[in-house]
């Protein structure tokens, strides 16, 4: 109970930092992910995340610095390069986007694992801390990390709010947006850059493997509640923030697993919380929820027994 009280009252400074950084990240990822999902670019963040691992390794080779900012710049550069390569491959080979994304994910991630092993074999390489980028180490976030995440989140949220109507046209009717003079190519490029920024900012918290969950799960859950873009953005942001706060809290107060040396990992707990909220949304949403759909079908069947058709 004492730990729960300290958590709810935010007396612990490290808990405040972790909750603030993960909540800001989750809100930004939910907003950007909503637009990416509507544009059918949900897995672009996955490709960027896996491409960021070799970018982090290359930044370490070039700079020889463990500074988080330096490593994330390397991740962002290679993430943007990954998106450019994917676009070039699709244009030159006419390959499907899902095939190109799968190739990018596997190829860049394999390169990242090789480079990471090379760093481990370097003198002092085992202290580089690169393994933490695979699954994240949100619990070890410091104030400077929180400010970095907050800055990225502010950029993403401000951009989306300022261009909400333009992004809405892009997502729902790209041809119409182009017809009335909207710069659809620039908007598309800007959306991909936002995906890359949020993805890279989320690496220290949830890691390469799980960061795509913050881009996909809250928007998918919000889509169950409404078809309106504005409502969906608000719902996705709320679900993302709730996932971060609840997941961080659970990782802090739950007793560690039997025989484990540490507590529950924060990043995976955030993702599991988001998954639970998605399942609840899928079941309980008033319009598209499974239970509501079954109830409406049952009511129609009672009012019109012939709805099942003639069974001769």
N, C-alpha and C positions, 0 to 999 in steps of 0.2 A: 504493500500500500504506500509506503514511503516513496518508492521509486515512481509509482504512478502519480503521486501528488507532485513530486518534483518535475515530472514530465508535463503535467497539465498546467502547472504554474510557470513553466519555462525558466526555472531557477538555474539550470545548468547552462552555461554559456555555449558549450560544445553542442548541446541539443538544439539550442536556438539557431546556431549557425547551420547545422545539418538540415533542420526543418525549413529554414528560410531558403537555402540554396536548392534543395530538392523540390520544394513547392513552386518556386519561381521557374525552375527548369521544367517541371511537369506542366505548368500552365502554358508556357511558351511552346513546348512540344505538342500539346493538345491542339492549340490554335493552328500552328503550322501543319501538323499532321492532318487536321480536318480538311484543309485546302488541298493537301497532297493526295488524300484519299479520294476526294471528289474529282481530282484531275487524273485519277488512276495512276498515281505515282507513289503509292504507299511504300513500296519496297526500295525506292531510291535511297531512303535513309539507311536501309540495311546495307546497301552497296557502299555508301559513303562511310558507314561505321567500320566495315571490314577493310576498306581502303585506308582508313585512318591509322590502322595499326602499323603498316610499313612506313607511313608518314611520320609517326612518332619515333620509330626506330631510326629512320634517316636523319631526323632532326637531332637525335642523340649522337649519331656518328659525326654530323657536321659541326654541331655546336659543342658537343661534349658537356652539355649542361642538363641538369635535372629539373630546371625551372619549368613549372607547369605551363606558363605562357609560351615558352619556346617550343615545348613538345606539342601543344595544341595548335600552334601556327603550322608546324610540320604536318599535323593531321589534317588541318583545313586545306592546305595546299594540295596534298595528295587526294583528298576527298573531292575537291573541285576538278582536279585532273582526271579522276575516275569518271565523273559525270561527263566531262568533255570526251573522253575516250569512248564511253558508252554511246553518246550521241553520234560520234564519227563512225563507229562500227555499224550502228543501225542505218546510217545514211549510205554507207558504202556497200553493205552486204544485204540490206533489206531484211535483216534478222528481226524476229519478234522481240519486243521489249523485255518480256519475261526471260527469254533465253539469254539476251545480252546481260541482264541483271544477274542471272545465275552465274554466268561466266565471270563477271566482275567480282562477285562475292567470293567465289572459290579461288580465283586466281590471286587477287590481292591479299586475301586472308592467308593463303599458302605462303606468299612472299613475306608477309608480316611475321609468320611463325618462324621462317628460316632466319630472317634478320634478327628476331628476338633471341633465337638460340645463339647466333653469332655474338650478340652483345653479352649474353650470359657467360660466354667463354672468354670475354675480354677481362683484363685486370680491373677489378672493381665493378664489373658489369652486373654482378648479382645484387648490387646495391642500387641499381638504376630504378628499380621499382616498376618496370614495365609490365610485369605480370598483373599488377593492379588494374591495368586498363582493360583486361579481358572481362572481368566480372564487376569491376568498380570497387571503390572503397569510400562510400559516402560517409561512413562514420568517422573517417579520419580527415574530413574537410576542415580547413582553417578559414579564417576571416577573409584572406586574400582570394581563396577559391570561391567563396560566396559572392564577393564583389564581382568577380569575373563572370560568374553565372548570371548574376543580377543584371550586369551590363548587356550581355547577349540577350537575355529575356526581354529587357526593355526595348532593345532594337527590334526584335521580332514582333513584340506586341504592338509597338507604336506603328510599325510599317503596316501590319495587317489592319489595324484600326483606321489608318489613314487611307488605305486603298481597298477597303472592304467591298465597296460596290464594284470596283474594277476586277478584283479577284473573284467575286461572285459571278460576274459575266463570263470570266475566263473558265470557271469550273463548270457552269451549267450550259453555256452556249458560246463556245469559242468562235464559231463562224459568225454569229451575230455581233459579238464584240469586235471582231476584225472589220465587219461591215460598217460599223458606226465609228470607225477610226481609232479604236483602242489599240495601244501597242502590245498586242498579245505576245509577241516573241520576247519582248523585254519583261513583261509580267511573268511569263513562264520561267525565264532565266532568273528573275528575282526570287520567285518561289523556290526554285532549286537551291539558290544561294542560302535562303533562310533555312531550308532543310539541312543543308551542310553545316551552317552555323550552330543550330540547335543540337544536331547530332554530335558534333565535336565537343560542344559544351557539356553534353551529358556523359561523356566517356569517363571522367573521374568518379561520377556518382554511381552509374549502373553498368558501365563497361561496354565493350564492343558488342558482346553477344546480346545484351538485353536492352540497349538504348532504343532499338526500333520498337520495342513494346510501348514506350511512352508516346511514340509517334502514331501508333496504330490503335491500341486498345481503347484509350479514352474517346477518340473520335468514333470508333465503331460502336461503343456503348451509347454515345450521344446521338448517333444516327437512329438508334432504336426509339428515342423519345420524340424526335421532331424531324420534319423535312425542311423546315425553314433554316436558312444559313445562319441568321443571327442567333436563333435559339440553339442551334447545334453548337455554335462556337461557345456560347455561354455554358451550355451543359458539358461540353468537352473540357473546358477550363475548370469547371467545378469538380468534375470526376477526376481529372488529373491532379488537382490540388489535394483532394480528399485521399487519393491513393498515396501521394507522397507523405502527407501528414500521418495517416493511419499506419502506413508501412513503416515509417521511421519510428513511430511510437511503439509499435509491436516489437520491432527489433531491439528497442531499448529496454522494454519491461518484461518481455518473455524470458523465462529461465532458459539457460543454454541447453542444447541437447546433451543427453547422457554421454559422458566420456569425451565431450568436445572441450577444446581448450579456450574457445571464445564463444561469444553470443551469436545470435542469428544475424546473417548478413543483411545490411540495410537495402541494397539495390534489389536483390531477389525478393525481399519482403514487399517492397513497393510494387514490383511487377505482379506478384501474386495477389496483392490487394486490388490492383487494377483489374486483374482477371476475374476476381470474385465480383467486383462491381459490374463488369460486363455481363456476367452470367445473370446477375440480378436484373439488369436492364433488359436483357433478352427475355427474361421470364415475365417481368412485371410492368414493362412499358405500357401505357394506356392505349396506344394505337397499334403498335407493331409487336407487342409482347406476346410470347407464345401462349400464356395463360388467357390473355384477353382474346386472342384469335380463336382459341379452342372454345371459349365461352360463347363468342358470337356465333361460331359454327353450330354449337349445341342449341342455341336459341333459334337459329334458322331451321334446324332440323326438327325441333319441336313444333314450330309454327307451320312447317311445310314438310311433312314426312316424305313426300315424293322427291325431295332434293337428292335422295340417294339413287334415284333413277328406277326404271322398271327392272325387276329381277325375275324375268321369265326364264 
